[in-house]
Amino acid sequence: MRWRRVAVRGPSMSPTLHDGDVVLARFGARVQAGDVVLVRWDERPDQLSVKRASRPADAGWWVLGDNPFGSTDSRTLGPAEVLAVVRWRLWPAPGRLSVGAAR
């Protein structure tokens, strides 16, 4: 398994994560509902997004932002391909991310 630092951009994961936070994502980790994940959509192959896994779907995972008023997610783009599971925030407040409630 490999790890990657990822910078969060935008308000979609507020209040859990904020614009400018740096997180550590683990590729190859098992995904469960409620995990914060790094995803990609077929419609936006060059864009990676940080969202919360809600439930498995036929073509990937249904993912949502924690901020429903500031997130483009599966409600608009459909199921996403989960690339990695976000386990830690590195900056500005280091710590393990807990599994949240799946929506």
Z-matrix of the N, CA and C atoms (Angstrom, degrees):
N
C 1 1.451
C 2 1.522 1 108.53
N 3 1.306 2 114.83 1 147.60
C 4 1.457 3 117.93 2 178.88
C 5 1.525 4 110.42 3 -125.81
N 6 1.313 5 114.22 4 159.34
C 7 1.460 6 122.70 5 -176.91
C 8 1.522 7 109.31 6 -116.35
N 9 1.343 8 115.81 7 153.41
C 10 1.463 9 121.08 8 177.14
C 11 1.519 10 109.54 9 -146.64
N 12 1.318 11 115.57 10 136.35
C 13 1.471 12 120.26 11 172.35
C 14 1.517 13 108.67 12 -79.13
N 15 1.336 14 115.46 13 138.18
C 16 1.460 15 121.39 14 -178.65
C 17 1.520 16 108.15 15 -134.41
N 18 1.331 17 116.76 16 133.44
C 19 1.464 18 121.66 17 174.72
C 20 1.522 19 108.78 18 -91.38
N 21 1.306 20 116.50 19 130.76
C 22 1.468 21 122.17 20 178.86
C 23 1.523 22 108.19 21 -82.75
N 24 1.320 23 116.52 22 133.84
C 25 1.462 24 121.84 23 178.33
C 26 1.519 25 109.55 24 -124.97
N 27 1.310 26 115.70 25 133.11
C 28 1.457 27 120.57 26 176.13
C 29 1.518 28 113.55 27 90.64
N 30 1.338 29 115.53 28 175.36
C 31 1.468 30 122.04 29 -173.46
C 32 1.527 31 115.42 30 -94.46
N 33 1.327 32 118.98 31 6.14
C 34 1.466 33 119.64 32 -168.34
C 35 1.526 34 114.87 33 -65.71
N 36 1.323 35 118.56 34 -24.40
C 37 1.468 36 120.23 35 -177.94
C 38 1.526 37 113.51 36 -105.24
N 39 1.317 38 116.75 37 10.74
C 40 1.460 39 120.43 38 177.50
C 41 1.528 40 108.61 39 -70.55
N 42 1.292 41 120.77 40 136.40
C 43 1.463 42 128.90 41 15.36
C 44 1.535 43 114.71 42 -94.24
N 45 1.338 44 118.85 43 -2.11
C 46 1.461 45 120.68 44 -177.43
C 47 1.516 46 111.53 45 -66.91
N 48 1.317 47 116.44 46 -48.44
C 49 1.465 48 123.17 47 179.44
C 50 1.518 49 108.59 48 -131.08
N 51 1.326 50 115.31 49 153.08
C 52 1.465 51 120.71 50 -177.74
C 53 1.515 52 110.92 51 -124.93
N 54 1.325 53 115.61 52 160.63
C 55 1.458 54 121.87 53 176.30
C 56 1.532 55 109.07 54 -53.37
N 57 1.315 56 116.66 55 126.28
C 58 1.461 57 121.57 56 179.76
C 59 1.518 58 114.77 57 98.12
N 60 1.330 59 117.97 58 -14.18
C 61 1.475 60 119.42 59 175.76
C 62 1.525 61 108.95 60 -61.94
N 63 1.318 62 115.87 61 148.86
C 64 1.464 63 121.73 62 174.72
C 65 1.520 64 107.06 63 -115.58
N 66 1.341 65 115.78 64 128.23
C 67 1.453 66 121.75 65 -176.79
C 68 1.525 67 109.81 66 -122.83
N 69 1.323 68 114.89 67 164.66
C 70 1.459 69 121.78 68 177.99
C 71 1.523 70 108.65 69 -114.66
N 72 1.332 71 116.23 70 120.84
C 73 1.459 72 122.30 71 -177.12
C 74 1.522 73 109.86 72 -109.72
N 75 1.322 74 115.47 73 140.22
C 76 1.465 75 121.75 74 -178.75
C 77 1.524 76 109.88 75 -108.56
N 78 1.321 77 115.88 76 115.16
C 79 1.463 78 122.20 77 177.77
C 80 1.518 79 108.89 78 -78.37
N 81 1.324 80 116.26 79 141.26
C 82 1.453 81 121.40 80 178.90
C 83 1.516 82 114.22 81 85.18
N 84 1.329 83 117.53 82 0.21
C 85 1.463 84 120.58 83 179.32
C 86 1.524 85 109.83 84 -76.75
N 87 1.311 86 116.04 85 150.81
C 88 1.462 87 121.48 86 177.15
C 89 1.525 88 109.58 87 -72.33
N 90 1.309 89 116.69 88 133.05
C 91 1.465 90 123.11 89 -178.33
C 92 1.519 91 109.14 90 -94.37
N 93 1.338 92 115.25 91 137.10
C 94 1.456 93 119.35 92 170.69
C 95 1.524 94 108.82 93 -131.87
N 96 1.308 95 115.98 94 154.04
C 97 1.462 96 120.75 95 179.20
C 98 1.519 97 109.33 96 -54.67
N 99 1.328 98 115.68 97 133.77
C 100 1.455 99 121.98 98 -178.65
C 101 1.512 100 113.54 99 101.33
N 102 1.346 101 118.25 100 -15.88
C 103 1.467 102 121.18 101 178.24
C 104 1.522 103 110.86 102 -69.69
N 105 1.323 104 116.42 103 147.18
C 106 1.458 105 121.78 104 167.59
C 107 1.527 106 105.48 105 -83.89
N 108 1.330 107 116.20 106 132.10
C 109 1.457 108 120.47 107 -171.85
C 110 1.533 109 112.22 108 -134.63
N 111 1.320 110 114.76 109 157.49
C 112 1.461 111 122.79 110 172.82
C 113 1.519 112 106.64 111 -99.43
N 114 1.338 113 117.23 112 124.71
C 115 1.460 114 121.05 113 -172.85
C 116 1.521 115 112.20 114 -131.21
N 117 1.351 116 112.52 115 167.70
C 118 1.461 117 121.27 116 173.65
C 119 1.523 118 107.14 117 -143.15
N 120 1.332 119 115.89 118 145.60
C 121 1.464 120 122.06 119 175.80
C 122 1.517 121 109.58 120 -110.20
N 123 1.340 122 116.71 121 147.60
C 124 1.465 123 121.06 122 176.98
C 125 1.527 124 111.21 123 -57.54
N 126 1.344 125 116.47 124 -36.09
C 127 1.470 126 120.76 125 -178.47
C 128 1.531 127 112.49 126 -70.71
N 129 1.329 128 116.97 127 -18.36
C 130 1.474 129 122.34 128 -178.85
C 131 1.531 130 109.43 129 -135.09
N 132 1.334 131 117.66 130 65.45
C 133 1.470 132 120.30 131 -172.11
C 134 1.523 133 114.65 132 -64.62
N 135 1.317 134 118.28 133 -21.89
C 136 1.467 135 120.49 134 -178.99
C 137 1.524 136 113.18 135 -93.40
N 138 1.320 137 117.47 136 0.16
C 139 1.465 138 121.31 137 -177.20
C 140 1.523 139 110.83 138 -112.71
N 141 1.327 140 115.94 139 128.24
C 142 1.459 141 121.37 140 172.92
C 143 1.519 142 107.91 141 -101.72
N 144 1.324 143 117.32 142 144.31
C 145 1.458 144 121.65 143 -179.59
C 146 1.518 145 109.93 144 -133.87
N 147 1.328 146 115.41 145 150.34
C 148 1.460 147 121.65 146 174.33
C 149 1.525 148 106.95 147 -104.39
N 150 1.336 149 115.94 148 122.52
C 151 1.468 150 122.34 149 -177.88
C 152 1.524 151 109.15 150 -142.08
N 153 1.332 152 116.87 151 -178.92
C 154 1.458 153 121.88 152 176.61
C 155 1.531 154 109.23 153 -109.09
N 156 1.338 155 116.36 154 128.05
C 157 1.461 156 121.30 155 178.05
C 158 1.526 157 108.73 156 -68.08
N 159 1.311 158 115.97 157 127.19
C 160 1.455 159 120.54 158 -179.18
C 161 1.529 160 111.30 159 -101.02
N 162 1.342 161 115.01 160 -53.05
C 163 1.460 162 118.96 161 -179.23
C 164 1.528 163 108.85 162 -161.73
N 165 1.343 164 116.15 163 153.93
C 166 1.468 165 118.30 164 174.91
C 167 1.521 166 109.88 165 -66.02
N 168 1.320 167 115.45 166 146.60
C 169 1.466 168 121.88 167 176.60
C 170 1.530 169 107.53 168 -130.58
N 171 1.322 170 116.55 169 166.03
C 172 1.461 171 120.38 170 -177.44
C 173 1.521 172 112.96 171 -54.08
N 174 1.310 173 117.05 172 -40.51
C 175 1.466 174 120.60 173 -174.54
C 176 1.528 175 112.07 174 -108.10
N 177 1.310 176 119.08 175 25.46
C 178 1.464 177 121.26 176 -179.34
C 179 1.512 178 111.06 177 143.06
N 180 1.322 179 115.73 178 -132.13
C 181 1.466 180 121.79 179 179.07
C 182 1.516 181 110.08 180 -126.11
N 183 1.320 182 115.42 181 142.79
C 184 1.458 183 122.01 182 170.24
C 185 1.522 184 105.26 183 -81.89
N 186 1.335 185 116.78 184 119.52
C 187 1.466 186 121.20 185 -176.89
C 188 1.516 187 109.81 186 -125.42
N 189 1.327 188 115.42 187 147.65
C 190 1.459 189 121.73 188 -177.79
C 191 1.518 190 109.58 189 -135.43
N 192 1.314 191 116.40 190 151.05
C 193 1.454 192 120.91 191 170.35
C 194 1.514 193 109.21 192 -80.38
N 195 1.328 194 116.89 193 150.85
C 196 1.467 195 120.27 194 177.39
C 197 1.525 196 111.52 195 -68.67
N 198 1.331 197 117.42 196 -21.62
C 199 1.455 198 122.98 197 178.62
C 200 1.532 199 107.84 198 -105.17
N 201 1.325 200 118.73 199 95.13
C 202 1.466 201 120.35 200 -175.01
C 203 1.525 202 113.83 201 -64.19
N 204 1.335 203 118.23 202 -18.53
C 205 1.460 204 121.21 203 -178.32
C 206 1.527 205 111.86 204 -91.07
N 207 1.341 206 117.75 205 -7.71
C 208 1.459 207 120.46 206 -178.03
C 209 1.510 208 112.00 207 -134.52
N 210 1.331 209 117.37 208 34.91
C 211 1.454 210 119.69 209 -175.81
C 212 1.522 211 111.81 210 -135.14
N 213 1.324 212 115.66 211 133.10
C 214 1.454 213 121.51 212 166.94
C 215 1.516 214 105.03 213 -100.96
N 216 1.320 215 116.42 214 118.83
C 217 1.463 216 120.07 215 -171.42
C 218 1.521 217 109.69 216 -147.89
N 219 1.319 218 117.95 217 -154.06
C 220 1.467 219 121.17 218 -175.95
C 221 1.526 220 113.24 219 -63.07
N 222 1.315 221 118.18 220 -21.64
C 223 1.463 222 119.64 221 176.51
C 224 1.522 223 110.64 222 -62.69
N 225 1.334 224 117.03 223 -28.03
C 226 1.461 225 122.34 224 179.25
C 227 1.521 226 112.26 225 -103.41
N 228 1.336 227 116.94 226 -41.67
C 229 1.464 228 122.04 227 -169.98
C 230 1.524 229 114.85 228 -104.42
N 231 1.332 230 117.79 229 -5.28
C 232 1.456 231 120.48 230 -178.88
C 233 1.524 232 111.60 231 80.89
N 234 1.333 233 116.63 232 -168.32
C 235 1.462 234 120.36 233 -177.72
C 236 1.525 235 112.04 234 -60.72
N 237 1.334 236 115.50 235 149.99
C 238 1.465 237 122.06 236 -178.72
C 239 1.525 238 110.29 237 -117.11
N 240 1.307 239 115.26 238 156.45
C 241 1.462 240 121.74 239 172.09
C 242 1.524 241 107.79 240 -85.47
N 243 1.318 242 117.33 241 120.49
C 244 1.469 243 120.70 242 177.46
C 245 1.521 244 108.14 243 -84.28
N 246 1.319 245 115.68 244 124.09
C 247 1.458 246 121.77 245 -179.73
C 248 1.522 247 112.36 246 -96.74
N 249 1.337 248 116.63 247 -34.39
C 250 1.462 249 120.43 248 -175.23
C 251 1.525 250 109.27 249 -159.20
N 252 1.316 251 115.13 250 161.22
C 253 1.461 252 122.18 251 176.17
C 254 1.524 253 107.89 252 -107.03
N 255 1.328 254 116.15 253 129.64
C 256 1.465 255 121.58 254 179.23
C 257 1.520 256 108.04 255 -82.96
N 258 1.333 257 116.72 256 121.33
C 259 1.460 258 121.47 257 -176.21
C 260 1.524 259 113.71 258 -108.81
N 261 1.340 260 117.43 259 -30.12
C 262 1.474 261 120.93 260 -172.89
C 263 1.520 262 111.39 261 -137.01
N 264 1.309 263 116.14 262 145.22
C 265 1.465 264 121.71 263 165.08
C 266 1.520 265 105.38 264 -95.34
N 267 1.317 266 116.65 265 128.03
C 268 1.465 267 121.55 266 179.54
C 269 1.527 268 112.32 267 -94.22
N 270 1.344 269 115.80 268 -32.65
C 271 1.465 270 120.01 269 -176.50
C 272 1.513 271 108.45 270 -153.55
N 273 1.288 272 120.61 271 141.31
C 274 1.457 273 129.63 272 6.99
C 275 1.529 274 114.26 273 -90.98
N 276 1.317 275 118.72 274 -14.78
C 277 1.472 276 121.42 275 -178.17
C 278 1.528 277 107.88 276 -120.96
N 279 1.337 278 118.11 277 87.30
C 280 1.472 279 120.46 278 -175.00
C 281 1.535 280 112.19 279 -57.32
N 282 1.323 281 113.90 280 142.13
C 283 1.455 282 119.40 281 176.89
C 284 1.510 283 111.56 282 165.06
N 285 1.308 284 115.06 283 162.15
C 286 1.463 285 121.65 284 179.57
C 287 1.527 286 109.73 285 -74.25
N 288 1.317 287 116.01 286 138.75
C 289 1.467 288 120.40 287 175.32
C 290 1.507 289 108.82 288 -85.60
N 291 1.299 290 116.47 289 132.99
C 292 1.463 291 119.61 290 178.36
C 293 1.524 292 109.22 291 -88.45
N 294 1.304 293 115.03 292 158.20
C 295 1.462 294 120.68 293 176.33
C 296 1.517 295 107.33 294 -73.17
N 297 1.318 296 116.05 295 128.37
C 298 1.462 297 120.63 296 -179.17
C 299 1.505 298 111.23 297 -97.59
N 300 1.268 299 114.69 298 179.94
C 301 1.463 300 120.38 299 178.40
C 302 1.521 301 109.78 300 -72.68
N 303 1.297 302 117.25 301 129.92
C 304 1.453 303 121.38 302 175.32
C 305 1.523 304 108.58 303 -75.34
N 306 1.303 305 116.39 304 143.23
C 307 1.470 306 120.35 305 -179.08
C 308 1.499 307 110.99 306 -106.97
